[in-house]
Amino acid sequence: MQPMRFELGQRLRLRKKHPCGSFDWEIVRLGADIGLRCEKCSRRILLPRSEVERRVKQVLPPLPRTELDPFDEE
């Protein structure tokens, strides 16, 4: 089976609910481990790539960007 392709900023819906009640996460770090940020409470976690691939239920569409993003690198 082909490994999933992940990108920074990609949004995922996982099978298990976070204690805050959210299922939606954003990818903030890529490598052997993948860093995820909860979209509701902003908690960050680090999971092995194999665990993320197993837990992904759905890839969500990107959120629209705001005009004044203080973290925009451009």
N, CA, C and O atoms as a Maestro MAE file, in Angstrom:
{
 s_m_m2io_version
 :::
 2.0.0
}

f_m_ct {
 s_m_title
 :::
 protein
 m_atom[296] {
  # First column is atom index #
  i_m_mmod_type
  r_m_x_coord
  r_m_y_coord
  r_m_z_coord
  i_m_residue_number
  s_m_chain_name
  s_m_pdb_residue_name
  s_m_pdb_atom_name
  i_m_atomic_number
  :::
  1 25 0.838 -1.192 0.000 1 A "MET " " N  " 7
  2 3 0.000 0.000 0.000 1 A "MET " " CA " 6
  3 2 0.879 1.250 0.000 1 A "MET " " C  " 6
  4 15 1.901 1.305 0.684 1 A "MET " " O  " 8
  5 25 0.470 2.237 -0.767 2 A "GLN " " N  " 7
  6 3 1.219 3.487 -0.913 2 A "GLN " " CA " 6
  7 2 1.061 4.358 0.340 2 A "GLN " " C  " 6
  8 15 -0.059 4.520 0.824 2 A "GLN " " O  " 8
  9 25 2.158 4.925 0.880 3 A "PRO " " N  " 7
  10 3 2.029 5.816 2.031 3 A "PRO " " CA " 6
  11 2 1.288 7.101 1.643 3 A "PRO " " C  " 6
  12 15 1.364 7.552 0.500 3 A "PRO " " O  " 8
  13 25 0.579 7.675 2.600 4 A "MET " " N  " 7
  14 3 -0.151 8.924 2.350 4 A "MET " " CA " 6
  15 2 0.827 10.071 2.198 4 A "MET " " C  " 6
  16 15 1.901 10.067 2.799 4 A "MET " " O  " 8
  17 25 0.449 11.065 1.383 5 A "ARG " " N  " 7
  18 3 1.261 12.265 1.202 5 A "ARG " " CA " 6
  19 2 0.671 13.368 2.062 5 A "ARG " " C  " 6
  20 15 -0.511 13.693 1.944 5 A "ARG " " O  " 8
  21 25 1.490 13.939 2.922 6 A "PHE " " N  " 7
  22 3 1.054 15.009 3.808 6 A "PHE " " CA " 6
  23 2 1.777 16.292 3.432 6 A "PHE " " C  " 6
  24 15 2.893 16.257 2.914 6 A "PHE " " O  " 8
  25 25 1.127 17.439 3.697 7 A "GLU " " N  " 7
  26 3 1.721 18.752 3.467 7 A "GLU " " CA " 6
  27 2 1.488 19.618 4.691 7 A "GLU " " C  " 6
  28 15 0.506 19.436 5.411 7 A "GLU " " O  " 8
  29 25 2.392 20.563 4.927 8 A "LEU " " N  " 7
  30 3 2.200 21.509 6.023 8 A "LEU " " CA " 6
  31 2 0.924 22.305 5.792 8 A "LEU " " C  " 6
  32 15 0.640 22.717 4.668 8 A "LEU " " O  " 8
  33 25 0.164 22.517 6.842 9 A "GLY " " N  " 7
  34 3 -1.065 23.287 6.739 9 A "GLY " " CA " 6
  35 2 -2.268 22.462 6.330 9 A "GLY " " C  " 6
  36 15 -3.395 22.958 6.354 9 A "GLY " " O  " 8
  37 25 -2.047 21.210 5.955 10 A "GLN " " N  " 7
  38 3 -3.159 20.346 5.557 10 A "GLN " " CA " 6
  39 2 -4.029 20.049 6.782 10 A "GLN " " C  " 6
  40 15 -3.515 19.864 7.886 10 A "GLN " " O  " 8
  41 25 -5.337 20.006 6.580 11 A "ARG " " N  " 7
  42 3 -6.285 19.736 7.665 11 A "ARG " " CA " 6
  43 2 -6.771 18.292 7.579 11 A "ARG " " C  " 6
  44 15 -7.066 17.782 6.499 11 A "ARG " " O  " 8
  45 25 -6.846 17.648 8.742 12 A "LEU " " N  " 7
  46 3 -7.257 16.254 8.812 12 A "LEU " " CA " 6
  47 2 -8.376 16.085 9.827 12 A "LEU " " C  " 6
  48 15 -8.439 16.809 10.820 12 A "LEU " " O  " 8
  49 25 -9.251 15.135 9.575 13 A "ARG " " N  " 7
  50 3 -10.237 14.718 10.567 13 A "ARG " " CA " 6
  51 2 -9.825 13.316 10.998 13 A "ARG " " C  " 6
  52 15 -9.739 12.398 10.182 13 A "ARG " " O  " 8
  53 25 -9.568 13.168 12.313 14 A "LEU " " N  " 7
  54 3 -9.130 11.883 12.849 14 A "LEU " " CA " 6
  55 2 -10.316 11.105 13.408 14 A "LEU " " C  " 6
  56 15 -11.378 11.668 13.674 14 A "LEU " " O  " 8
  57 25 -10.114 9.797 13.580 15 A "ARG " " N  " 7
  58 3 -11.183 8.917 14.054 15 A "ARG " " CA " 6
  59 2 -11.497 9.114 15.537 15 A "ARG " " C  " 6
  60 15 -12.655 9.023 15.946 15 A "ARG " " O  " 8
  61 25 -10.471 9.383 16.337 16 A "LYS " " N  " 7
  62 3 -10.687 9.553 17.776 16 A "LYS " " CA " 6
  63 2 -10.843 11.032 18.120 16 A "LYS " " C  " 6
  64 15 -10.171 11.898 17.559 16 A "LYS " " O  " 8
  65 25 -11.747 11.291 19.055 17 A "LYS " " N  " 7
  66 3 -12.006 12.668 19.475 17 A "LYS " " CA " 6
  67 2 -10.954 13.107 20.493 17 A "LYS " " C  " 6
  68 15 -10.556 12.331 21.362 17 A "LYS " " O  " 8
  69 25 -10.509 14.360 20.376 18 A "HIS " " N  " 7
  70 3 -9.602 14.955 21.342 18 A "HIS " " CA " 6
  71 2 -10.408 15.246 22.613 18 A "HIS " " C  " 6
  72 15 -11.617 15.453 22.516 18 A "HIS " " O  " 8
  73 25 -9.792 15.270 23.798 19 A "PRO " " N  " 7
  74 3 -10.541 15.553 25.027 19 A "PRO " " CA " 6
  75 2 -11.336 16.864 24.994 19 A "PRO " " C  " 6
  76 15 -12.318 16.992 25.726 19 A "PRO " " O  " 8
  77 25 -10.948 17.829 24.176 20 A "CYS " " N  " 7
  78 3 -11.692 19.093 24.084 20 A "CYS " " CA " 6
  79 2 -12.960 18.927 23.249 20 A "CYS " " C  " 6
  80 15 -13.817 19.811 23.256 20 A "CYS " " O  " 8
  81 25 -13.095 17.808 22.529 21 A "GLY " " N  " 7
  82 3 -14.295 17.540 21.749 21 A "GLY " " CA " 6
  83 2 -14.124 17.668 20.248 21 A "GLY " " C  " 6
  84 15 -15.064 17.391 19.504 21 A "GLY " " O  " 8
  85 25 -12.968 18.074 19.786 22 A "SER " " N  " 7
  86 3 -12.742 18.290 18.355 22 A "SER " " CA " 6
  87 2 -12.158 17.046 17.681 22 A "SER " " C  " 6
  88 15 -11.421 16.279 18.300 22 A "SER " " O  " 8
  89 25 -12.497 16.863 16.412 23 A "PHE " " N  " 7
  90 3 -11.927 15.793 15.597 23 A "PHE " " CA " 6
  91 2 -10.937 16.355 14.575 23 A "PHE " " C  " 6
  92 15 -10.228 15.584 13.928 23 A "PHE " " O  " 8
  93 25 -10.872 17.689 14.414 24 A "ASP " " N  " 7
  94 3 -10.130 18.329 13.329 24 A "ASP " " CA " 6
  95 2 -8.762 18.829 13.787 24 A "ASP " " C  " 6
  96 15 -8.629 19.440 14.848 24 A "ASP " " O  " 8
  97 25 -7.731 18.552 12.949 25 A "TRP " " N  " 7
  98 3 -6.347 18.875 13.263 25 A "TRP " " CA " 6
  99 2 -5.675 19.498 12.039 25 A "TRP " " C  " 6
  100 15 -6.097 19.275 10.904 25 A "TRP " " O  " 8
  101 25 -4.631 20.276 12.286 26 A "GLU " " N  " 7
  102 3 -3.820 20.864 11.216 26 A "GLU " " CA " 6
  103 2 -2.394 20.349 11.349 26 A "GLU " " C  " 6
  104 15 -1.866 20.267 12.458 26 A "GLU " " O  " 8
  105 25 -1.766 20.002 10.232 27 A "ILE " " N  " 7
  106 3 -0.384 19.519 10.245 27 A "ILE " " CA " 6
  107 2 0.553 20.716 10.390 27 A "ILE " " C  " 6
  108 15 0.499 21.658 9.599 27 A "ILE " " O  " 8
  109 25 1.417 20.669 11.415 28 A "VAL " " N  " 7
  110 3 2.359 21.766 11.666 28 A "VAL " " CA " 6
  111 2 3.822 21.321 11.582 28 A "VAL " " C  " 6
  112 15 4.722 22.160 11.613 28 A "VAL " " O  " 8
  113 25 4.069 20.014 11.476 29 A "ARG " " N  " 7
  114 3 5.447 19.504 11.385 29 A "ARG " " CA " 6
  115 2 5.425 18.190 10.617 29 A "ARG " " C  " 6
  116 15 4.551 17.348 10.824 29 A "ARG " " O  " 8
  117 25 6.399 18.030 9.729 30 A "LEU " " N  " 7
  118 3 6.510 16.798 8.945 30 A "LEU " " CA " 6
  119 2 7.867 16.151 9.168 30 A "LEU " " C  " 6
  120 15 8.858 16.839 9.414 30 A "LEU " " O  " 8
  121 25 7.909 14.856 9.083 31 A "GLY " " N  " 7
  122 3 9.128 14.085 9.248 31 A "GLY " " CA " 6
  123 2 8.730 12.653 9.534 31 A "GLY " " C  " 6
  124 15 7.660 12.213 9.113 31 A "GLY " " O  " 8
  125 25 9.581 11.910 10.251 32 A "ALA " " N  " 7
  126 3 9.216 10.558 10.665 32 A "ALA " " CA " 6
  127 2 8.019 10.632 11.606 32 A "ALA " " C  " 6
  128 15 7.147 9.763 11.596 32 A "ALA " " O  " 8
  129 25 7.993 11.687 12.418 33 A "ASP " " N  " 7
  130 3 6.837 11.987 13.264 33 A "ASP " " CA " 6
  131 2 6.112 13.179 12.669 33 A "ASP " " C  " 6
  132 15 6.729 14.030 12.029 33 A "ASP " " O  " 8
  133 25 4.810 13.241 12.876 34 A "ILE " " N  " 7
  134 3 4.007 14.331 12.335 34 A "ILE " " CA " 6
  135 2 3.425 15.136 13.493 34 A "ILE " " C  " 6
  136 15 2.800 14.583 14.399 34 A "ILE " " O  " 8
  137 25 3.638 16.442 13.449 35 A "GLY " " N  " 7
  138 3 3.092 17.337 14.463 35 A "GLY " " CA " 6
  139 2 1.720 17.814 14.040 35 A "GLY " " C  " 6
  140 15 1.525 18.258 12.909 35 A "GLY " " O  " 8
  141 25 0.765 17.719 14.963 36 A "LEU " " N  " 7
  142 3 -0.608 18.148 14.706 36 A "LEU " " CA " 6
  143 2 -1.028 19.184 15.733 36 A "LEU " " C  " 6
  144 15 -0.612 19.128 16.891 36 A "LEU " " O  " 8
  145 25 -1.868 20.146 15.297 37 A "ARG " " N  " 7
  146 3 -2.416 21.162 16.196 37 A "ARG " " CA " 6
  147 2 -3.930 21.051 16.160 37 A "ARG " " C  " 6
  148 15 -4.537 21.095 15.090 37 A "ARG " " O  " 8
  149 25 -4.538 20.908 17.331 38 A "CYS " " N  " 7
  150 3 -5.994 20.837 17.431 38 A "CYS " " CA " 6
  151 2 -6.581 22.175 17.000 38 A "CYS " " C  " 6
  152 15 -6.108 23.225 17.434 38 A "CYS " " O  " 8
  153 25 -7.604 22.150 16.152 39 A "GLU " " N  " 7
  154 3 -8.195 23.397 15.655 39 A "GLU " " CA " 6
  155 2 -9.088 24.079 16.680 39 A "GLU " " C  " 6
  156 15 -9.396 25.260 16.523 39 A "GLU " " O  " 8
  157 25 -9.513 23.377 17.724 40 A "LYS " " N  " 7
  158 3 -10.389 23.975 18.721 40 A "LYS " " CA " 6
  159 2 -9.603 24.580 19.890 40 A "LYS " " C  " 6
  160 15 -9.838 25.727 20.268 40 A "LYS " " O  " 8
  161 25 -8.663 23.802 20.464 41 A "CYS " " N  " 7
  162 3 -7.961 24.274 21.662 41 A "CYS " " CA " 6
  163 2 -6.488 24.616 21.405 41 A "CYS " " C  " 6
  164 15 -5.807 25.085 22.318 41 A "CYS " " O  " 8
  165 25 -5.981 24.395 20.189 42 A "SER " " N  " 7
  166 3 -4.603 24.698 19.773 42 A "SER " " CA " 6
  167 2 -3.537 23.847 20.465 42 A "SER " " C  " 6
  168 15 -2.354 24.179 20.396 42 A "SER " " O  " 8
  169 25 -3.928 22.763 21.127 43 A "ARG " " N  " 7
  170 3 -2.951 21.842 21.725 43 A "ARG " " CA " 6
  171 2 -2.178 21.169 20.603 43 A "ARG " " C  " 6
  172 15 -2.746 20.820 19.568 43 A "ARG " " O  " 8
  173 25 -0.875 20.988 20.813 44 A "ARG " " N  " 7
  174 3 -0.033 20.348 19.800 44 A "ARG " " CA " 6
  175 2 0.375 18.966 20.286 44 A "ARG " " C  " 6
  176 15 0.693 18.774 21.459 44 A "ARG " " O  " 8
  177 25 0.360 17.998 19.358 45 A "ILE " " N  " 7
  178 3 0.798 16.642 19.665 45 A "ILE " " CA " 6
  179 2 1.753 16.180 18.578 45 A "ILE " " C  " 6
  180 15 1.785 16.752 17.488 45 A "ILE " " O  " 8
  181 25 2.523 15.155 18.871 46 A "LEU " " N  " 7
  182 3 3.466 14.575 17.935 46 A "LEU " " CA " 6
  183 2 3.184 13.081 17.876 46 A "LEU " " C  " 6
  184 15 3.271 12.385 18.888 46 A "LEU " " O  " 8
  185 25 2.845 12.588 16.681 47 A "LEU " " N  " 7
  186 3 2.527 11.177 16.493 47 A "LEU " " CA " 6
  187 2 3.407 10.587 15.403 47 A "LEU " " C  " 6
  188 15 3.792 11.292 14.471 47 A "LEU " " O  " 8
  189 25 3.733 9.294 15.508 48 A "PRO " " N  " 7
  190 3 4.460 8.635 14.410 48 A "PRO " " CA " 6
  191 2 3.610 8.667 13.140 48 A "PRO " " C  " 6
  192 15 2.382 8.616 13.203 48 A "PRO " " O  " 8
  193 25 4.267 8.749 12.004 49 A "ARG " " N  " 7
  194 3 3.580 8.814 10.710 49 A "ARG " " CA " 6
  195 2 2.608 7.646 10.539 49 A "ARG " " C  " 6
  196 15 1.495 7.838 10.048 49 A "ARG " " O  " 8
  197 25 3.012 6.450 10.935 50 A "SER " " N  " 7
  198 3 2.148 5.271 10.786 50 A "SER " " CA " 6
  199 2 0.861 5.421 11.601 50 A "SER " " C  " 6
  200 15 -0.207 4.993 11.164 50 A "SER " " O  " 8
  201 25 0.965 6.025 12.778 51 A "GLU " " N  " 7
  202 3 -0.211 6.240 13.631 51 A "GLU " " CA " 6
  203 2 -1.167 7.250 12.994 51 A "GLU " " C  " 6
  204 15 -2.383 7.059 13.023 51 A "GLU " " O  " 8
  205 25 -0.624 8.314 12.424 52 A "VAL " " N  " 7
  206 3 -1.467 9.329 11.766 52 A "VAL " " CA " 6
  207 2 -2.172 8.709 10.560 52 A "VAL " " C  " 6
  208 15 -3.367 8.929 10.363 52 A "VAL " " O  " 8
  209 25 -1.448 7.942 9.759 53 A "GLU " " N  " 7
  210 3 -2.054 7.307 8.587 53 A "GLU " " CA " 6
  211 2 -3.202 6.386 8.993 53 A "GLU " " C  " 6
  212 15 -4.211 6.304 8.294 53 A "GLU " " O  " 8
  213 25 -3.050 5.702 10.108 54 A "ARG " " N  " 7
  214 3 -4.082 4.782 10.578 54 A "ARG " " CA " 6
  215 2 -5.296 5.527 11.134 54 A "ARG " " C  " 6
  216 15 -6.426 5.065 10.981 54 A "ARG " " O  " 8
  217 25 -5.072 6.683 11.781 55 A "ARG " " N  " 7
  218 3 -6.151 7.424 12.434 55 A "ARG " " CA " 6
  219 2 -6.924 8.365 11.511 55 A "ARG " " C  " 6
  220 15 -8.018 8.803 11.867 55 A "ARG " " O  " 8
  221 25 -6.381 8.685 10.333 56 A "VAL " " N  " 7
  222 3 -7.045 9.653 9.442 56 A "VAL " " CA " 6
  223 2 -8.364 9.084 8.936 56 A "VAL " " C  " 6
  224 15 -8.428 7.973 8.409 56 A "VAL " " O  " 8
  225 25 -9.406 9.875 9.113 57 A "LYS " " N  " 7
  226 3 -10.730 9.508 8.611 57 A "LYS " " CA " 6
  227 2 -11.026 10.249 7.322 57 A "LYS " " C  " 6
  228 15 -11.627 9.697 6.400 57 A "LYS " " O  " 8
  229 25 -10.590 11.540 7.260 58 A "GLN " " N  " 7
  230 3 -10.913 12.379 6.112 58 A "GLN " " CA " 6
  231 2 -9.899 13.511 6.006 58 A "GLN " " C  " 6
  232 15 -9.437 14.036 7.020 58 A "GLN " " O  " 8
  233 25 -9.558 13.885 4.780 59 A "VAL " " N  " 7
  234 3 -8.734 15.075 4.538 59 A "VAL " " CA " 6
  235 2 -9.701 16.218 4.277 59 A "VAL " " C  " 6
  236 15 -10.536 16.138 3.376 59 A "VAL " " O  " 8
  237 25 -9.590 17.280 5.066 60 A "LEU " " N  " 7
  238 3 -10.508 18.413 4.978 60 A "LEU " " CA " 6
  239 2 -9.992 19.466 4.008 60 A "LEU " " C  " 6
  240 15 -8.786 19.565 3.783 60 A "LEU " " O  " 8
  241 25 -10.905 20.263 3.426 61 A "PRO " " N  " 7
  242 3 -10.455 21.350 2.545 61 A "PRO " " CA " 6
  243 2 -9.753 22.435 3.363 61 A "PRO " " C  " 6
  244 15 -10.034 22.591 4.552 61 A "PRO " " O  " 8
  245 25 -8.847 23.181 2.741 62 A "PRO " " N  " 7
  246 3 -8.137 24.241 3.472 62 A "PRO " " CA " 6
  247 2 -9.087 25.362 3.868 62 A "PRO " " C  " 6
  248 15 -10.072 25.635 3.182 62 A "PRO " " O  " 8
  249 25 -8.772 26.004 4.987 63 A "LEU " " N  " 7
  250 3 -9.556 27.159 5.431 63 A "LEU " " CA " 6
  251 2 -9.187 28.368 4.586 63 A "LEU " " C  " 6
  252 15 -8.041 28.485 4.152 63 A "LEU " " O  " 8
  253 25 -10.140 29.275 4.340 64 A "PRO " " N  " 7
  254 3 -9.782 30.495 3.602 64 A "PRO " " CA " 6
  255 2 -8.813 31.341 4.423 64 A "PRO " " C  " 6
  256 15 -8.970 31.494 5.634 64 A "PRO " " O  " 8
  257 25 -7.822 31.878 3.748 65 A "ARG " " N  " 7
  258 3 -6.808 32.702 4.429 65 A "ARG " " CA " 6
  259 2 -7.373 34.087 4.728 65 A "ARG " " C  " 6
  260 15 -8.124 34.649 3.930 65 A "ARG " " O  " 8
  261 25 -7.005 34.626 5.877 66 A "THR " " N  " 7
  262 3 -7.414 35.979 6.223 66 A "THR " " CA " 6
  263 2 -6.472 36.963 5.546 66 A "THR " " C  " 6
  264 15 -5.343 36.617 5.198 66 A "THR " " O  " 8
  265 25 -6.942 38.188 5.363 67 A "GLU " " N  " 7
  266 3 -6.128 39.196 4.666 67 A "GLU " " CA " 6
  267 2 -4.912 39.620 5.490 67 A "GLU " " C  " 6
  268 15 -3.825 39.790 4.937 67 A "GLU " " O  " 8
  269 25 -5.076 39.792 6.790 68 A "LEU " " N  " 7
  270 3 -3.987 40.239 7.633 68 A "LEU " " CA " 6
  271 2 -3.545 39.091 8.525 68 A "LEU " " C  " 6
  272 15 -3.955 39.010 9.683 68 A "LEU " " O  " 8
  273 25 -2.724 38.218 8.002 69 A "ASP " " N  " 7
  274 3 -2.202 37.091 8.751 69 A "ASP " " CA " 6
  275 2 -0.822 37.464 9.294 69 A "ASP " " C  " 6
  276 15 0.117 37.601 8.510 69 A "ASP " " O  " 8
  277 25 -0.665 37.638 10.644 70 A "PRO " " N  " 7
  278 3 0.628 38.069 11.182 70 A "PRO " " CA " 6
  279 2 1.725 37.013 11.011 70 A "PRO " " C  " 6
  280 15 2.906 37.340 11.134 70 A "PRO " " O  " 8
  281 25 1.367 35.769 10.734 71 A "PHE " " N  " 7
  282 3 2.359 34.722 10.600 71 A "PHE " " CA " 6
  283 2 2.662 34.396 9.151 71 A "PHE " " C  " 6
  284 15 3.390 33.444 8.871 71 A "PHE " " O  " 8
  285 25 2.122 35.164 8.236 72 A "ASP " " N  " 7
  286 3 2.374 34.946 6.808 72 A "ASP " " CA " 6
  287 2 3.829 35.292 6.517 72 A "ASP " " C  " 6
  288 15 4.304 36.359 6.904 72 A "ASP " " O  " 8
  289 25 4.539 34.391 5.833 73 A "GLU " " N  " 7
  290 3 5.969 34.586 5.582 73 A "GLU " " CA " 6
  291 2 6.264 35.411 4.347 73 A "GLU " " C  " 6
  292 15 7.418 35.781 4.129 73 A "GLU " " O  " 8
  293 25 5.287 35.709 3.546 74 A "GLU " " N  " 7
  294 3 5.537 36.442 2.303 74 A "GLU " " CA " 6
  295 2 5.607 37.924 2.539 74 A "GLU " " C  " 6
  296 15 5.811 38.690 1.597 74 A "GLU " " O  " 8
  :::
 }
 m_bond[295] {
  # First column is bond index #
  i_m_from
  i_m_to
  i_m_order
  :::
  1 1 2 1
  2 2 3 1
  3 3 4 2
  4 3 5 1
  5 5 6 1
  6 6 7 1
  7 7 8 2
  8 7 9 1
  9 9 10 1
  10 10 11 1
  11 11 12 2
  12 11 13 1
  13 13 14 1
  14 14 15 1
  15 15 16 2
  16 15 17 1
  17 17 18 1
  18 18 19 1
  19 19 20 2
  20 19 21 1
  21 21 22 1
  22 22 23 1
  23 23 24 2
  24 23 25 1
  25 25 26 1
  26 26 27 1
  27 27 28 2
  28 27 29 1
  29 29 30 1
  30 30 31 1
  31 31 32 2
  32 31 33 1
  33 33 34 1
  34 34 35 1
  35 35 36 2
  36 35 37 1
  37 37 38 1
  38 38 39 1
  39 39 40 2
  40 39 41 1
  41 41 42 1
  42 42 43 1
  43 43 44 2
  44 43 45 1
  45 45 46 1
  46 46 47 1
  47 47 48 2
  48 47 49 1
  49 49 50 1
  50 50 51 1
  51 51 52 2
  52 51 53 1
  53 53 54 1
  54 54 55 1
  55 55 56 2
  56 55 57 1
  57 57 58 1
  58 58 59 1
  59 59 60 2
  60 59 61 1
  61 61 62 1
  62 62 63 1
  63 63 64 2
  64 63 65 1
  65 65 66 1
  66 66 67 1
  67 67 68 2
  68 67 69 1
  69 69 70 1
  70 70 71 1
  71 71 72 2
  72 71 73 1
  73 73 74 1
  74 74 75 1
  75 75 76 2
  76 75 77 1
  77 77 78 1
  78 78 79 1
  79 79 80 2
  80 79 81 1
  81 81 82 1
  82 82 83 1
  83 83 84 2
  84 83 85 1
  85 85 86 1
  86 86 87 1
  87 87 88 2
  88 87 89 1
  89 89 90 1
  90 90 91 1
  91 91 92 2
  92 91 93 1
  93 93 94 1
  94 94 95 1
  95 95 96 2
  96 95 97 1
  97 97 98 1
  98 98 99 1
  99 99 100 2
  100 99 101 1
  101 101 102 1
  102 102 103 1
  103 103 104 2
  104 103 105 1
  105 105 106 1
  106 106 107 1
  107 107 108 2
  108 107 109 1
  109 109 110 1
  110 110 111 1
  111 111 112 2
  112 111 113 1
  113 113 114 1
  114 114 115 1
  115 115 116 2
  116 115 117 1
  117 117 118 1
  118 118 119 1
  119 119 120 2
  120 119 121 1
  121 121 122 1
  122 122 123 1
  123 123 124 2
  124 123 125 1
  125 125 126 1
  126 126 127 1
  127 127 128 2
  128 127 129 1
  129 129 130 1
  130 130 131 1
  131 131 132 2
  132 131 133 1
  133 133 134 1
  134 134 135 1
  135 135 136 2
  136 135 137 1
  137 137 138 1
  138 138 139 1
  139 139 140 2
  140 139 141 1
  141 141 142 1
  142 142 143 1
  143 143 144 2
  144 143 145 1
  145 145 146 1
  146 146 147 1
  147 147 148 2
  148 147 149 1
  149 149 150 1
  150 150 151 1
  151 151 152 2
  152 151 153 1
  153 153 154 1
  154 154 155 1
  155 155 156 2
  156 155 157 1
  157 157 158 1
  158 158 159 1
  159 159 160 2
  160 159 161 1
  161 161 162 1
  162 162 163 1
  163 163 164 2
  164 163 165 1
  165 165 166 1
  166 166 167 1
  167 167 168 2
  168 167 169 1
  169 169 170 1
  170 170 171 1
  171 171 172 2
  172 171 173 1
  173 173 174 1
  174 174 175 1
  175 175 176 2
  176 175 177 1
  177 177 178 1
  178 178 179 1
  179 179 180 2
  180 179 181 1
  181 181 182 1
  182 182 183 1
  183 183 184 2
  184 183 185 1
  185 185 186 1
  186 186 187 1
  187 187 188 2
  188 187 189 1
  189 189 190 1
  190 190 191 1
  191 191 192 2
  192 191 193 1
  193 193 194 1
  194 194 195 1
  195 195 196 2
  196 195 197 1
  197 197 198 1
  198 198 199 1
  199 199 200 2
  200 199 201 1
  201 201 202 1
  202 202 203 1
  203 203 204 2
  204 203 205 1
  205 205 206 1
  206 206 207 1
  207 207 208 2
  208 207 209 1
  209 209 210 1
  210 210 211 1
  211 211 212 2
  212 211 213 1
  213 213 214 1
  214 214 215 1
  215 215 216 2
  216 215 217 1
  217 217 218 1
  218 218 219 1
  219 219 220 2
  220 219 221 1
  221 221 222 1
  222 222 223 1
  223 223 224 2
  224 223 225 1
  225 225 226 1
  226 226 227 1
  227 227 228 2
  228 227 229 1
  229 229 230 1
  230 230 231 1
  231 231 232 2
  232 231 233 1
  233 233 234 1
  234 234 235 1
  235 235 236 2
  236 235 237 1
  237 237 238 1
  238 238 239 1
  239 239 240 2
  240 239 241 1
  241 241 242 1
  242 242 243 1
  243 243 244 2
  244 243 245 1
  245 245 246 1
  246 246 247 1
  247 247 248 2
  248 247 249 1
  249 249 250 1
  250 250 251 1
  251 251 252 2
  252 251 253 1
  253 253 254 1
  254 254 255 1
  255 255 256 2
  256 255 257 1
  257 257 258 1
  258 258 259 1
  259 259 260 2
  260 259 261 1
  261 261 262 1
  262 262 263 1
  263 263 264 2
  264 263 265 1
  265 265 266 1
  266 266 267 1
  267 267 268 2
  268 267 269 1
  269 269 270 1
  270 270 271 1
  271 271 272 2
  272 271 273 1
  273 273 274 1
  274 274 275 1
  275 275 276 2
  276 275 277 1
  277 277 278 1
  278 278 279 1
  279 279 280 2
  280 279 281 1
  281 281 282 1
  282 282 283 1
  283 283 284 2
  284 283 285 1
  285 285 286 1
  286 286 287 1
  287 287 288 2
  288 287 289 1
  289 289 290 1
  290 290 291 1
  291 291 292 2
  292 291 293 1
  293 293 294 1
  294 294 295 1
  295 295 296 2
  :::
 }
}
